[in-house]
Amino acid sequence: MPPSAPTLHVGDLHKSYGDHHVLRGVELEVPPGRLVGVVGENGSGKSTLLRILAGRLTPDRGTVSFPGSLGYCPQHTVLNPAFTVDQHLRFFQVAYGLPDLERAHELLDILNFAAYRRHRVATLSGGTRQKLNLTLALMHDPPLLLLDEPYQGFDWDTYERFWDLAATLRDQGRSVLVISHIAFDTARFDQLWRLDGGLLATGANTAGADITGVRTAD
Ligand SMILES: Nc1ncnc2c1ncn2[C@@H]1O[C@H](COP(=O)(O)OP(=O)(O)OP(=O)(O)O)[C@@H](O)[C@H]1O
């Protein structure tokens, strides 16, 4: 594969719920080493799009292709309250076929929740559950990351750590797609897309300047 080939390619994606046509021909390419944002109003279809890209939902029409594996951090955590953080890591280690948990433990340190390793999920705060949710999406170091508002409930320090982590992954050549609601997040992205009327359009930052293509010189 040539280095400039997109990690993710999405063509003419359509999805309806009954007669509610949510996605109406979404086109998207995400190259390696790019941190891409998707913004849009509540109900515009952002989570629907990400769930389709992650293979959790079948589109009515269209294509999604990417080489290799992906990491998906859904908006709502899918954790088992009866199990500890460590037990979740071990389940996912088996599922991903990882030889060790070195990267997972690194992520626990980066996201600052290593102290909770032996705690059951039922006893964790919402923000700490979300840290585990994100760790489970990243621990196998996939080339493509699909993150649906991954910092919900994070304190400010962890929120900043998340963006440092996302930038590091981008710099290491990963493709990172983040759904965001927060207007001031938009400056963090190399490329910004807005989901509106079922279509993706190039976005604008809060100052109104088009930031799409900031890192697209390659
Ligand atoms: N399973 C479903 N059945 C019927 N309608 C659905 C279903 N899932 C989503 N929808 C509808 O599809 C539209 C898009 O929903 P989606 O959750 O993708 O939007 P979103 O942009 O992620 O919203 P938010 O910003 O509030 O998270 C909404 O009108 C929602 O009510």
Ligand as a Chemical Component Dictionary entry (heavy atoms), coordinates in Angstrom:
data_LIG
# 
_chem_comp.id                   LIG 
_chem_comp.type                 NON-POLYMER 
_chem_comp.pdbx_formal_charge   0 
_chem_comp.three_letter_code    LIG 
# 
loop_
_chem_comp_atom.comp_id 
_chem_comp_atom.atom_id 
_chem_comp_atom.alt_atom_id 
_chem_comp_atom.type_symbol 
_chem_comp_atom.charge 
_chem_comp_atom.model_Cartn_x 
_chem_comp_atom.model_Cartn_y 
_chem_comp_atom.model_Cartn_z 
_chem_comp_atom.pdbx_ordinal 
LIG N1  N1  N 0 -32.044 2.541  16.755 1  
LIG C1  C1  C 0 -32.664 3.635  16.328 2  
LIG N2  N2  N 0 -33.954 3.573  15.926 3  
LIG C2  C2  C 0 -34.605 4.667  15.473 4  
LIG N3  N3  N 0 -34.045 5.893  15.372 5  
LIG C3  C3  C 0 -32.767 6.009  15.769 6  
LIG C4  C4  C 0 -32.008 4.901  16.264 7  
LIG N4  N4  N 0 -30.757 5.320  16.548 8  
LIG C5  C5  C 0 -30.726 6.630  16.262 9  
LIG N5  N5  N 0 -31.917 7.045  15.803 10 
LIG C6  C6  C 0 -32.264 8.415  15.359 11 
LIG O1  O1  O 0 -31.351 8.761  14.321 12 
LIG C7  C7  C 0 -30.936 10.116 14.454 13 
LIG C8  C8  C 0 -29.427 10.162 14.572 14 
LIG O2  O2  O 0 -29.037 9.610  15.810 15 
LIG P1  P1  P 0 -27.514 9.569  16.284 16 
LIG O3  O3  O 0 -27.484 9.004  17.665 17 
LIG O4  O4  O 0 -26.711 8.912  15.254 18 
LIG O5  O5  O 0 -27.182 11.139 16.306 19 
LIG P2  P2  P 0 -25.964 11.915 16.972 20 
LIG O6  O6  O 0 -25.555 12.972 16.024 21 
LIG O7  O7  O 0 -24.920 10.944 17.407 22 
LIG O8  O8  O 0 -26.673 12.545 18.257 23 
LIG P3  P3  P 0 -26.057 13.096 19.641 24 
LIG O9  O9  O 0 -25.231 14.289 19.284 25 
LIG O10 O10 O 0 -27.272 13.458 20.441 26 
LIG O11 O11 O 0 -25.249 11.966 20.258 27 
LIG C9  C9  C 0 -31.684 10.674 15.661 28 
LIG O12 O12 O 0 -32.830 11.341 15.196 29 
LIG C10 C10 C 0 -32.053 9.442  16.458 30 
LIG O13 O13 O 0 -33.208 9.644  17.183 31 
# 
loop_
_chem_comp_bond.comp_id 
_chem_comp_bond.atom_id_1 
_chem_comp_bond.atom_id_2 
_chem_comp_bond.value_order 
_chem_comp_bond.pdbx_ordinal 
LIG N1  C1  SING 1  
LIG C1  N2  SING 2  
LIG C1  C4  DOUB 3  
LIG N2  C2  DOUB 4  
LIG C2  N3  SING 5  
LIG N3  C3  DOUB 6  
LIG C3  C4  SING 7  
LIG C3  N5  SING 8  
LIG C4  N4  SING 9  
LIG N4  C5  DOUB 10 
LIG C5  N5  SING 11 
LIG N5  C6  SING 12 
LIG C6  O1  SING 13 
LIG C6  C10 SING 14 
LIG O1  C7  SING 15 
LIG C7  C8  SING 16 
LIG C7  C9  SING 17 
LIG C8  O2  SING 18 
LIG O2  P1  SING 19 
LIG P1  O3  DOUB 20 
LIG P1  O4  SING 21 
LIG P1  O5  SING 22 
LIG O5  P2  SING 23 
LIG P2  O6  DOUB 24 
LIG P2  O7  SING 25 
LIG P2  O8  SING 26 
LIG O8  P3  SING 27 
LIG P3  O9  DOUB 28 
LIG P3  O10 SING 29 
LIG P3  O11 SING 30 
LIG C9  O12 SING 31 
LIG C9  C10 SING 32 
LIG C10 O13 SING 33 
# 
